[in-house]
Amino acid sequence: MEQLDLIEEITRNDGSRYYEISNIDQNGIAELAADHGAIKSVRILQLNIPRTKALIEYEKYINDTYDLQTLTNEDDWKNPKWVEWEKPKGKILDAYNMVLKANRIG
């Protein structure tokens, strides 16, 4: 299970932006995805975000729902596949928004 501890801003190829709660490994995958043209850019906005109940709930959802790529897997960093994580309405979207609000993002 990966711990999420930072917030980044992702710029899609169409120029639209969104925030993601991530970690340094996933940020590295995002940087590689930008290098490969899957997204336009990524930048870290906040490091070491507090481990709140909302963060832990969102983190569990991400770990349970997605097969996270890692920089320790050569296939992942040679051919990064960009997946924009869904945030279903209800407790997951609420937890995501709570983490952003607590960190004064958005």
RACORKA-V136601 format. One line per field, one symbol per residue. ss: DSSP state (~ for helix, > for strand, _ for the rest). phi: phi as a letter, one per 20 degrees, with the letter a starting at -180 (. if undefined). burial: b if it has 24 or more other ideal C-beta (glycine too) atoms within 12 Angstrom, else e. A space follows every 10 residues. Layout:
ss: ???
phi: ???
burial: ???
This chain:
ss: _____>>>>> >_____>>>> >>_~~~~~~~ ~~~~~_____ >>>>>>>___ __~~~~~~~~ ~~~~~_____ ___~~~~~__ __________ ~~~~~~~~~~ ~~____
phi: .eeebbccdd dffenfcbdc ebbfffffff fffffenfcf abbedbdlff eegfffffgf gfffedeffb fedgffeecf deceffcfgo fffffgffff ffdldn
burial: ebebbbbbbb eeeeeeebbb bbbebbbbbb bbbbeeebbe ebebbbeebe eeebbebbbe bbeeebebbe eeeeebeeeb ebeebebeee ebeebbebbb eebeee
